[in-house]
Amino acid sequence: ILNLVGNAWAGFGAAFGPLVILSLYWKGLSRTGAISGMVAGALTVILWIVFAHPYGDVNDFFNLYEIVPGFIVSLVVTILVSNMTQKPGAFVEDDLNQVVKQLNDAKLKN
């Protein structure tokens, strides 16, 4: 059961972790980049579990927890695909700027 839960969290973390971070801090994220990164991260975790773990020794590189390579692959794929595809429309950036302004105004009131 512990391995199953660990694998599930690795899949979720690798698929959605970079996406959450980039969506909060990077204006260049595109829809295609987000979807590509999620798929790449999840597939990396699955492939790492199936192919790398059976051959990994305790001190071997392939014994690495699968979220690490999945997170890295997802992050790189998301950035590369977002840079190669159409940027989000101006309305998305306007919405983001409005939210940032509201958050800054709320901080000033406190």
C-alpha positions in Angstrom: 0.0 0.0 0.0 2.8 2.4 0.9 4.4 2.0 -2.6 1.1 2.5 -4.3 0.5 5.8 -2.4 4.1 6.9 -3.0 3.7 6.2 -6.7 0.4 8.1 -6.9 1.8 11.2 -5.1 4.8 11.1 -7.4 2.5 11.1 -10.4 0.4 14.0 -9.1 3.5 16.0 -8.0 5.3 15.5 -11.3 2.3 16.2 -13.4 0.9 19.2 -11.5 3.7 20.6 -9.5 5.6 22.5 -12.2 2.3 23.6 -13.7 1.1 25.2 -10.4 4.5 27.0 -9.9 4.7 28.3 -13.4 1.1 29.4 -13.5 1.7 31.5 -10.4 5.0 33.1 -11.4 5.4 33.0 -15.2 3.2 35.0 -17.7 4.5 33.0 -20.7 2.6 29.7 -19.8 0.4 28.5 -22.6 -2.4 26.0 -22.6 -0.5 23.6 -24.9 2.6 23.9 -22.8 0.6 23.1 -19.6 -1.0 20.0 -21.1 2.2 18.8 -22.6 4.1 19.2 -19.3 1.4 17.4 -17.4 1.5 14.4 -19.8 5.3 14.4 -19.9 5.6 14.4 -16.1 3.1 11.7 -15.6 4.6 9.5 -18.3 8.1 10.0 -16.9 6.9 8.8 -13.5 5.2 5.7 -15.0 8.3 4.9 -17.2 10.6 5.4 -14.3 8.7 3.0 -12.1 8.4 0.4 -14.8 11.9 0.5 -16.3 14.3 2.2 -13.9 13.4 0.8 -10.5 13.8 -2.9 -11.3 17.4 -2.2 -12.4 18.3 0.3 -9.7 20.7 -0.6 -6.9 20.2 1.2 -3.5 23.1 3.6 -4.3 22.3 3.8 -8.0 21.0 6.8 -9.9 18.0 4.8 -11.1 16.8 4.2 -7.5 15.9 7.9 -7.4 12.3 8.7 -6.3 10.3 9.0 -9.5 8.9 12.5 -8.7 12.4 14.0 -9.2 12.9 13.1 -12.9 9.2 13.5 -13.5 9.2 17.1 -12.1 12.3 18.0 -14.1 10.9 16.6 -17.4 7.5 18.3 -16.8 9.1 21.6 -16.0 11.4 21.6 -19.1 8.7 20.4 -21.5 6.2 23.0 -20.2 8.7 25.8 -20.7 9.8 24.6 -24.1 6.4 24.0 -25.5 5.0 27.3 -24.1 7.9 29.1 -25.8 7.2 27.4 -29.1 3.5 27.9 -29.2 1.1 30.8 -29.3 1.1 33.0 -26.2 -2.0 33.5 -24.2 -4.3 36.4 -25.3 -4.0 39.9 -23.8 -7.2 39.2 -21.7 -5.3 36.5 -19.8 -2.5 39.0 -18.9 -5.0 41.6 -18.0 -6.8 39.2 -15.7 -3.5 38.3 -14.1 -2.5 41.9 -13.6 -5.8 42.6 -12.1 -5.5 39.8 -9.6 -1.9 40.9 -8.7 -3.2 44.5 -8.2 -6.0 43.3 -5.9 -3.6 41.2 -3.8 -1.2 44.2 -3.5 -4.1 46.4 -2.5 -5.2 43.9 0.1 -1.7 43.7 1.6 -1.6 47.5 1.9 -4.9 47.6 3.8 -3.5 45.1 6.4 
